[in-house]
Amino acid sequence: MQPVTIYTKPLCPYCMRAMALLKKKGAVITEICAAFDREKREEMIARSGGARTYPQIFIGKTHIGGCDELMALDRAGKLDPLLDAA
């Protein structure tokens, strides 16, 4: 299974929703709370191509986007194959 990195901020309902779905899928998640850490926030913005909203989700090296994009991938049946890619 591909590793997942998710940049979050505390009490963010979108972050919680994304994390819940990824945990349900059995993903190995690295959560980086970037909201109050300037260095981590800048890292997130650079990795995501300028996105500043939370969460920002990466599966392997692929930038997924935020919670809405993650949910859309799941509805389209594309999330599981992406997580399972070797």
Secondary structure, DSSP 8 states (H G I E B T S, - for coil): --EEEEEE-TT-HHHHHHHHHHHHTT-EEEEEE-TT-HHHHHHHHHHTTS--SS-EEEETTEEEESHHHHHHHHHTT-HHHHHH--
